[in-house]
Amino acid sequence: MCGVALLFFSLLVLSDAIAARKIGVNYGRLGNNLPSAYQSIEILRSMRAGSVKLYDANPEILRLLARTNIHVSIMVTNDEIISIAANQTTANKWD
């Protein structure tokens, strides 16, 4: 009976870890009274978020995220899409 309980507990812990990696967060910085970049990344880490989408390529946030295992995607604004898609030099310079 103890072995069954241990197996069940192990599977429960493993399933929780797998589910947590599926959590994704959109991280925008427009608003009032927002936490600092450091505090925001710590919140993401405490949530065990697996991925985050940024609305800009903020160097401080990218530096902080580089020290985590969180997958990052950076959004390109709507008004930038056409010029980036049409011109490789523009795409290379995008930040």
matplotlib code that plots the C-alpha trace (Angstrom):
import matplotlib.pyplot as plt

x = [0.0, 2.9, 4.4, 1.1, 0.9, 4.5, 3.9, 0.7, 2.5, 5.4, 3.0, 1.1, 4.3, 5.5, 2.1, 2.2, 5.7, 4.6, 1.5, 3.5, 5.7, 2.7, 1.8, 2.5, 2.3, 1.9, 4.1, 3.3, 4.7, 1.9, 0.1, 0.3, 1.9, 3.7, 6.4, 10.0, 11.4, 13.2, 10.1, 8.1, 10.6, 10.6, 6.8, 7.1, 9.6, 7.4, 4.5, 6.8, 5.8, 7.2, 7.0, 6.5, 5.6, 7.1, 5.6, 9.0, 12.7, 13.5, 17.2, 16.8, 14.0, 15.8, 18.9, 16.9, 15.1, 18.4, 19.1, 15.9, 14.6, 11.6, 11.0, 10.7, 9.0, 9.1, 6.2, 6.7, 4.3, 1.7, 3.2, 6.6, 5.5, 5.4, 8.8, 10.5, 8.9, 9.8, 13.4, 16.1, 18.3, 15.3, 14.7, 18.4, 18.3, 15.0, 15.1]
y = [0.0, 2.4, 1.7, 2.6, 5.9, 6.7, 6.0, 8.1, 11.0, 10.8, 10.9, 13.8, 15.9, 15.0, 16.0, 19.3, 20.1, 19.3, 21.4, 24.3, 24.4, 24.9, 28.2, 31.2, 34.8, 38.0, 40.7, 44.2, 47.3, 49.9, 50.8, 52.4, 51.1, 48.2, 46.1, 46.6, 44.3, 42.3, 41.8, 40.9, 38.2, 36.9, 36.6, 34.7, 32.3, 31.9, 30.9, 28.5, 29.9, 28.1, 30.9, 34.7, 36.9, 40.4, 43.4, 45.0, 44.0, 45.7, 45.0, 44.9, 42.4, 40.2, 40.2, 39.1, 36.4, 35.1, 33.8, 31.7, 28.6, 30.6, 30.5, 34.0, 35.4, 39.0, 40.7, 42.9, 45.8, 45.9, 49.0, 47.3, 44.0, 45.2, 46.9, 44.0, 41.4, 43.4, 44.3, 42.0, 44.9, 46.4, 43.0, 42.7, 46.2, 45.6, 45.8]
z = [0.0, 0.8, -2.6, -4.3, -2.4, -3.2, -6.9, -6.9, -5.2, -7.7, -10.6, -9.1, -8.6, -12.2, -13.7, -11.8, -13.2, -16.8, -16.5, -15.1, -18.1, -20.3, -18.5, -20.8, -19.9, -22.0, -20.5, -21.3, -19.7, -20.3, -17.2, -13.8, -10.6, -12.4, -10.6, -11.7, -14.4, -11.7, -9.7, -12.8, -13.7, -10.2, -10.3, -13.6, -11.9, -8.9, -11.2, -12.9, -16.2, -19.2, -21.7, -21.9, -24.8, -24.7, -26.5, -27.1, -26.9, -23.6, -23.0, -19.2, -19.3, -21.9, -19.7, -16.7, -18.7, -20.1, -16.6, -16.5, -18.3, -19.5, -23.3, -24.7, -27.8, -28.8, -30.6, -33.6, -33.7, -36.4, -38.0, -38.3, -39.8, -43.5, -43.5, -41.7, -44.0, -47.1, -46.2, -44.7, -43.7, -41.8, -40.1, -39.2, -37.5, -35.7, -31.9]

ax = plt.figure().add_subplot(projection="3d")
ax.plot(x, y, z, "-o")
ax.set_aspect("equal")
plt.show()
